[in-house]
Amino acid sequence: MEIPDFSSMKLDSRPELIDFEGVSMTRYFTDNWEKVKNFQARPDDILIATYPKAGTTWVSYILDLLYFGNESPERQTSQPIYMRVPFLEMCFQGLPLGTELADTLPTSPRPIKTHLPVQLVPKSFWEQNSKVVYVARNAKDNAVSYFHFDRMNMGQPEPGDWNTFLQKFMDGRNVFGPWYDHVNGYWKKKQTYSNILYMFYEDMVEDTGREVARLCSFLGLSTSATERERITKGVQFDVMKQNKMTNYSTLPVMDFKISPFMRKGKVGDWRNHFTVAQNEQFDEVYKQKMKNTTVKFRTEI
Ligand SMILES: Nc1ncnc2c1ncn2[C@@H]1O[C@H](COP(=O)(O)OS(=O)(=O)O)[C@@H](OP(=O)(O)O)[C@H]1O
């Protein structure tokens, strides 16, 4: 199988931020809304839900290897991860629609990616009791990663300078809305919907093997310890960064000269970006926005 050629994918200009059902979005994630809203999930679908830049690609790749690594190894060299794990709401000129990719995915189960906040997830996922793997990342590193992503990705709104972006992040004026509502929304959902595994990026960095084992247990997979070890090695940052199928280098709308998709993969990189004043302001806003939640993030590991 040939690697798909997306060199014709071009964006004339960066998209504007729009208000969509109370959430900041761009048309690239809302233009296909009727089909997204009415998407028919299946009971064995696995929805990988994240706020952008929280570790989506990492978990997507782990899931793909767990289910299909041995069964169809050719997938690993012929299909970029974003084709194997469709991005449900994606609607870019020159790329297949996320809903179409998902509908035509030949695999079972179907791993499907979304950044939608919990209230916008198509209701069929809940009705079908599909499994949901949510990955959350601490707000400060998430903001830094998102800033660099917006700089290099012509499919995202212009981020401005770091200070401008950080103010927008604290106000929730990013694509897919406020980080705070996103992480809290899925955390709350977990209290009434038991088929969610809530994972943390920091835990994955600390001990990837342990988190792969947690995933297997949630998914009901009896993957051997040797196999899990092999997968754990294959999904390390440096390995994924070199792998064309997982590093997004096949998408022409991203300018790696500005910043690579696989940028640093670290916990605590925010310290290289936040000034003391920005950090104090951020902590104040964080305390306010997170005062009614029990979800706890670790920033020191
Ligand atoms: N294997 C591994 N180990 C550690 N970190 C990893 C790994 N794979 C991806 N990443 C880091 O995750 C960030 C990208 O997040 P997403 O995949 O969620 O991006 S996206 O929302 O799908 O565009 C981005 O974070 P930053 O490096 O901090 O920018 C990636 O480098």
The ligand as an SDF file (V2000), in Angstrom:
LIG
                    3D

 31 33  0  0  0  0  0  0  0  0999 V2000
    5.8260    9.1750   22.9340 N   0  0  0  0  0  0  0  0  0  0  0  0
    5.6610   10.3830   23.4600 C   0  0  0  0  0  0  0  0  0  0  0  0
    6.2460   10.7130   24.6330 N   0  0  0  0  0  0  0  0  0  0  0  0
    6.1010   11.9480   25.1760 C   0  0  0  0  0  0  0  0  0  0  0  0
    5.3700   12.9400   24.5860 N   0  0  0  0  0  0  0  0  0  0  0  0
    4.7780   12.6480   23.4130 C   0  0  0  0  0  0  0  0  0  0  0  0
    4.8740   11.3790   22.8010 C   0  0  0  0  0  0  0  0  0  0  0  0
    4.1670   11.4130   21.6440 N   0  0  0  0  0  0  0  0  0  0  0  0
    3.6620   12.6600   21.5350 C   0  0  0  0  0  0  0  0  0  0  0  0
    4.0330   13.4030   22.5860 N   0  0  0  0  0  0  0  0  0  0  0  0
    3.7690   14.8300   22.8230 C   0  0  0  0  0  0  0  0  0  0  0  0
    2.3860   15.0930   22.8670 O   0  0  0  0  0  0  0  0  0  0  0  0
    2.1570   16.4240   22.3490 C   0  0  0  0  0  0  0  0  0  0  0  0
    1.2430   16.3080   21.1540 C   0  0  0  0  0  0  0  0  0  0  0  0
   -0.0410   16.0630   21.6550 O   0  0  0  0  0  0  0  0  0  0  0  0
   -1.2230   15.4220   20.8020 P   0  0  0  0  0  0  0  0  0  0  0  0
   -0.7720   14.1890   20.1620 O   0  0  0  0  0  0  0  0  0  0  0  0
   -2.3790   15.3600   21.7170 O   0  0  0  0  0  0  0  0  0  0  0  0
   -1.4590   16.5300   19.6810 O   0  0  0  0  0  0  0  0  0  0  0  0
   -2.8140   16.7130   18.8330 S   0  0  0  0  0  0  0  0  0  0  0  0
   -3.7760   17.3520   19.7250 O   0  0  0  0  0  0  0  0  0  0  0  0
   -3.2670   15.4220   18.3630 O   0  0  0  0  0  0  0  0  0  0  0  0
   -2.4110   17.6320   17.7320 O   0  0  0  0  0  0  0  0  0  0  0  0
    3.5210   16.9900   21.9990 C   0  0  0  0  0  0  0  0  0  0  0  0
    3.9870   17.6180   23.1870 O   0  0  0  0  0  0  0  0  0  0  0  0
    5.1300   18.7520   23.2320 P   0  0  0  0  0  0  0  0  0  0  0  0
    6.4030   18.0950   22.8180 O   0  0  0  0  0  0  0  0  0  0  0  0
    5.1930   19.2120   24.6580 O   0  0  0  0  0  0  0  0  0  0  0  0
    4.6940   19.8450   22.3150 O   0  0  0  0  0  0  0  0  0  0  0  0
    4.2710   15.7120   21.6860 C   0  0  0  0  0  0  0  0  0  0  0  0
    5.6710   15.8420   21.7080 O   0  0  0  0  0  0  0  0  0  0  0  0
  1  2  1  0
  2  3  1  0
  2  7  2  0
  3  4  2  0
  4  5  1  0
  5  6  2  0
  6  7  1  0
  6 10  1  0
  7  8  1  0
  8  9  2  0
  9 10  1  0
 10 11  1  0
 11 12  1  0
 11 30  1  0
 12 13  1  0
 13 14  1  0
 13 24  1  0
 14 15  1  0
 15 16  1  0
 16 17  2  0
 16 18  1  0
 16 19  1  0
 19 20  1  0
 20 21  2  0
 20 22  2  0
 20 23  1  0
 24 25  1  0
 24 30  1  0
 25 26  1  0
 26 27  2  0
 26 28  1  0
 26 29  1  0
 30 31  1  0
M  END
$$$$
